[in-house]
Amino acid sequence: MFKLFKVYDVGCSKVRVGPKRDGGYILLNKHSKKINNLLSFGVEDNIDFEIDFNKRYKPRLTRLYDHTVKKLPKKNNFIFKKIGLGVKNSKNFKTLENISKNFDNNNILKMDIEYDEWSILENTNMNILRKFKQIIIEFHLFFLEKEDVNSKNKLTPYFNEFSKNNYDKINKFLLDKYENVIKKLIMDFTIFHISANNSLPLKKCFRNKFPQLLELSFV
């Protein structure tokens, strides 16, 4: 899967939008100047990226979505809805297709939705994703570590070995899912930036250590 993370020089200058710490993302300056809509999923208590983007590029509309907060942390002119991004439409969740149904193909998508990005991207048609000139995503790489087995509760030798064997199977299943999503994206998009968010420690999987949070910028 990690071999798919090839970063290309796309011939355009890059700019960091938002804070230098967690919450800032890398965009292409030229491709951001005439964007119609910035669509941002995952707000929590930080909208510095969206504020900075609006000051720089002045999009027609900035729309933020997060089902875990009641309001935005700072005053602004953004459109905010207490809705989460889902694979099916429901009372509290809407699909990307539903939310972007009236969009043209000149938008930017930012997604930081705490691991749900994998299922959303897996189930979203590429025609919907092509509505976005740039896609900025924080990927959450979840693995099970064998060191976690028996760390708190004492297991019998049988169940200790049973857990360890199945951890490899689960991790293989997860990696296959991640790989399929990245393969899908790079059919139409190019990675122009990647960085590891060091908010979480490295995670060990198949004798290697990996960052748990990867921020990728696609064009």
N, C-alpha and C positions, 0 to 999 in steps of 0.2 A: 504493500500500500504506500509506504513512504517513498518509494521510487517514483510514484506519480506526482509528488510535490516538486515539480520542476519550475523554477522561477525564470521568467524570460524578460529580457530588455525589450520593451515594446516601443522604444523610441520617443517616449514622452516623459516629461519631468514629473517626479512624485512629490507629494506634499503631505505632511502630517496634519490632520485636522483633529481638533480637540486637545485634551491635555497630554503632556509627555508621559504621564503615568497611565495606569489602567483606564480605559475609556477613550483613548485616542486611536485613530485609524489612519492608514495610509491610502491616499487616493491619487488618481492621475489628475493633475491640475487642468490640463486642456479639456479633458472629457467631463469635467465637473462644472464648467462655466455656463453651459446652456441647458442645464438639467431642469426638467419641468417639476418633478416631484422627488422628494426624499422620503422614502418609506422606511421607518425604523421600528424594529421589533425588539423589545427588551429594554425597559427604562430603568427600573429600580429607583435609585436616588441620584442618578447622574445623567444630565442632558447636555453636558459641555460640548460633546461632539456636534450635536444638532445646532446648538447656539453658534458655535464657531463656523460651521458649514454655511449657515444662513448669512452671517456677516460677510463671508468671503464671496459666496456665489449667488445669493438671493434667488432661490428657486421659487416657483409659483406657490407651491404648497409644501409644508413639512408635516408629515403625519406620523404620529407615534402611537404604538399599541403595547399594552402590557396589562394582563389580567390580574397581576399580583399587587398593583398599587392603585390608589383611588384618584390621585392627581399628580401632576408634574411638580418637581421640587422647586422650580423657579418660575417667575412670571415670564410669559412669552406670548407669541401670536400663533403658536402651533395648534394643530388639530390633534387632540388626544382622545383615545377611546380605550376604556377598560375592557379590552378584548384580547384574547390570546390567539396565537397562530396555531391552527390545527389542521389535521388531515381530513376532517369532515366539518361541515357547518353545524353549529349548535348555538345554544343561548350565549355561552361565554367564549366560544372559539369560532373563528372564521378561516376559511382556506385563503391562500395567497391569490388564487384565481378569483375568488369572490371579492376580495379587497381591492384588487387591481383591475377589475373588469372594465373600467372606463379609462384606463391608462393607454397612452401611446407607447412607443418604444424608446422613450428618452427619460429614463428615471434611474435612481440609485437605490439599492436595497442594502440596508444594514440589519444584521441579524445576530443577536446575542441572547439566545433563549434557553440556555442551560441544558444542553444535550438534546433537546427536541429538534434541533436543526437537521439531524440525520433523517428522522422520519419525514419531516416536511419536505426536504429536498428529494428524498426517495419517492415520494408520492406526488410531486408537482410536475406537471407536464413541461417539457422544455419550451414550448411556445409561450408559456407564462413567464418563465425565467428570462426569455429573450427580450422581455419588455424593459429590462434593466441594463444600462450601459456598463455599470459597475456593480459588483456584488461583494460586500464586505462581511465576512462571517468569522465569529469566534467559535471554533470547533472544540468540543469537549470530548477528549479521548478517554473513555472509561475502560479500565482493565481490572481484572481481579488478580491480586498478588497471592502467591502461595504462602508468603510470610504471614498473611492474615489468618491462615488456617490455624486453629488451636491457640490463637493469641490470647484469648480471654477465657474460653471455656475448654476444659480438658475433654478431648474426644478419645474414643477407643482407637487403637491402631488401624482397625478396618475403616472406620469413618474418616479418620485423618487422611488415609490414602485415597479413599473414595472422593473426598473433597478436592484434593490436589489434582487427581486425574480429570475431574470434571471442570476444574478451573481452566485447564488448557483448552477443552472443548468449547467452553463459553467464550474464551478470549478469541479463539479461531472464528467463531460465529460472529463476534463483534467486528473483528478485523475485516471479514468478508463483507459485512454490511458497509463499513466505512469505505472500503475499496470500491465497491459498486457505486456509491454516491459520488466519489471523486472522479471516477471514470466517466460518469454521466455528465458532470459539470465540464470537464476539460474537452468534451466533444465540441462545445461551442464557445467556451471561455478559456482565457489564458491567465495563468497565475503571474502577477507582476510583483507581488510582495508576500513575504511570509515572515512571521516573527513568533517567538514563544513567549507567552505570558507567564511570568514567574511567580504568580500569586499562589500556585500550588507546587509542591515538590515533584520531582521526577517520579515516574511510576515504572516499576520493573515488569517486563513482559517478555517471555521467551528469551531470557538471558540478556536482554537489552533494557536500557532505561530510556524512557520517552517523556517529553513534557505532556502534561495533562491538558493544557490549553494552547491551541494554535490559532493565530489570527492570520487569515488568508484574504488577499485582495485579488479579485478577478475582474477582467475586462473582456 
